């Protein structure tokens, strides 16, 4: 089995301007430095930032640019995600392009992160795709990994590598690093958790191997992260045991029918007792405040912020 090279791009993301041109420059630099890279992954919402008003059709100008870049460099490309307009709803959607510049698959985040993604509709389909002569890949986004069923489902569907764009700038990033390692170990797979910077997160991207060990962990600066993986390590781990010890996927397979909590009719009264999912009630005001925050962040030092008349309404 030949090695396969995947690179993560940890870059600054801004909320009040497009980041697409910078993504293209980073990709050009990456492919000139590391021409042996075969797949590139950017962070969640990298192209336009985390404000929901940037939502657009997935098959618009951004897609045309990403198709062109994938074909230009002959690579598999997952350029993070964008907020997608779909009818009256908004989704957080990632698209995978092949080296011919074609759309291979799309994935919409199943678990929007409240309170930050109020107004985002959850997706309802898992996403795996094949890279010919290499293996099967799965896609999840940020908060999805806090629900072990998501990564486990992708693994049961055959995914050997999980591509996981994220946008985390909150105090739980340290916990997410542990979840990344645990996800890789319990599912015996490679796990690429690529975070952004500035409005796109606090960095510290992490790549883990099928034994849960850290292959690389970035700092909180811009980085290009090329990693060569070997799918045979996934297959040997799953067949012979993690570190030739436990065999979690086989044990799960042999006991899958014992997980009665997922079956209709199971008593979920305890979960119901926790109350409804808490969401901000003043969503419009929150959106305006977030926009004001991003405008202030974009000012040059010493520049006075000119408030709009409706800022205080």
Secondary structure in CASP SS format (residue, H / E / C, confidence):
PFRMAT SS
TARGET T0000
AUTHOR 0000-0000-0000
METHOD secondary structure of the structure
MODEL  1
X C 1.00
X C 1.00
X C 1.00
X E 1.00
X E 1.00
X E 1.00
X E 1.00
X E 1.00
X E 1.00
X E 1.00
X C 1.00
X E 1.00
X E 1.00
X C 1.00
X C 1.00
X C 1.00
X C 1.00
X C 1.00
X C 1.00
X H 1.00
X H 1.00
X H 1.00
X H 1.00
X H 1.00
X H 1.00
X H 1.00
X H 1.00
X H 1.00
X H 1.00
X H 1.00
X H 1.00
X H 1.00
X H 1.00
X C 1.00
X C 1.00
X C 1.00
X C 1.00
X C 1.00
X E 1.00
X E 1.00
X E 1.00
X C 1.00
X C 1.00
X C 1.00
X C 1.00
X C 1.00
X C 1.00
X C 1.00
X C 1.00
X C 1.00
X C 1.00
X H 1.00
X H 1.00
X H 1.00
X C 1.00
X E 1.00
X C 1.00
X C 1.00
X C 1.00
X C 1.00
X H 1.00
X H 1.00
X H 1.00
X H 1.00
X H 1.00
X H 1.00
X H 1.00
X H 1.00
X H 1.00
X H 1.00
X H 1.00
X H 1.00
X H 1.00
X C 1.00
X C 1.00
X E 1.00
X E 1.00
X E 1.00
X E 1.00
X E 1.00
X E 1.00
X E 1.00
X E 1.00
X E 1.00
X E 1.00
X E 1.00
X C 1.00
X C 1.00
X E 1.00
X E 1.00
X E 1.00
X E 1.00
X E 1.00
X E 1.00
X E 1.00
X E 1.00
X E 1.00
X C 1.00
X C 1.00
X C 1.00
X C 1.00
X C 1.00
X E 1.00
X E 1.00
X E 1.00
X E 1.00
X E 1.00
X E 1.00
X C 1.00
X C 1.00
X C 1.00
X C 1.00
X C 1.00
X C 1.00
X C 1.00
X C 1.00
X C 1.00
X C 1.00
X C 1.00
X E 1.00
X C 1.00
X C 1.00
X C 1.00
X C 1.00
X C 1.00
X C 1.00
X C 1.00
X E 1.00
X E 1.00
X E 1.00
X E 1.00
X C 1.00
X C 1.00
X C 1.00
X E 1.00
X E 1.00
X E 1.00
X E 1.00
X E 1.00
X E 1.00
X E 1.00
X H 1.00
X H 1.00
X H 1.00
X H 1.00
X H 1.00
X C 1.00
X H 1.00
X H 1.00
X H 1.00
X H 1.00
X H 1.00
X H 1.00
X H 1.00
X H 1.00
X H 1.00
X C 1.00
X C 1.00
X C 1.00
X C 1.00
X E 1.00
X E 1.00
X E 1.00
X E 1.00
X E 1.00
X C 1.00
X C 1.00
X C 1.00
X C 1.00
X C 1.00
X C 1.00
X C 1.00
X H 1.00
X H 1.00
X H 1.00
X H 1.00
X H 1.00
X H 1.00
X H 1.00
X H 1.00
X H 1.00
X H 1.00
X H 1.00
X H 1.00
X H 1.00
X H 1.00
X H 1.00
X C 1.00
X C 1.00
X E 1.00
X E 1.00
X E 1.00
X E 1.00
X E 1.00
X C 1.00
X C 1.00
X E 1.00
X E 1.00
X C 1.00
X C 1.00
X C 1.00
X C 1.00
X C 1.00
X C 1.00
X C 1.00
X E 1.00
X E 1.00
X E 1.00
X C 1.00
X C 1.00
X C 1.00
X C 1.00
X C 1.00
X E 1.00
X E 1.00
X E 1.00
X E 1.00
X C 1.00
X C 1.00
X C 1.00
X C 1.00
X C 1.00
X E 1.00
X E 1.00
X E 1.00
X E 1.00
X E 1.00
X E 1.00
X E 1.00
X C 1.00
X H 1.00
X H 1.00
X H 1.00
X H 1.00
X H 1.00
X H 1.00
X H 1.00
X H 1.00
X H 1.00
X H 1.00
X C 1.00
X H 1.00
X H 1.00
X H 1.00
X C 1.00
X C 1.00
X C 1.00
X H 1.00
X H 1.00
X H 1.00
X H 1.00
X H 1.00
X H 1.00
X H 1.00
X H 1.00
X H 1.00
X H 1.00
X H 1.00
X C 1.00
X H 1.00
X H 1.00
X H 1.00
X C 1.00
X C 1.00
X C 1.00
X C 1.00
X C 1.00
X C 1.00
X H 1.00
X H 1.00
X H 1.00
X H 1.00
X H 1.00
X C 1.00
X C 1.00
X C 1.00
X C 1.00
X C 1.00
X C 1.00
X C 1.00
X C 1.00
X C 1.00
X H 1.00
X H 1.00
X H 1.00
X H 1.00
X H 1.00
X H 1.00
X H 1.00
X H 1.00
X H 1.00
X H 1.00
X H 1.00
X H 1.00
X H 1.00
X H 1.00
X H 1.00
X C 1.00
X C 1.00
X C 1.00
X C 1.00
X C 1.00
X C 1.00
X C 1.00
X C 1.00
X C 1.00
X C 1.00
X C 1.00
X H 1.00
X H 1.00
X H 1.00
X H 1.00
X C 1.00
END
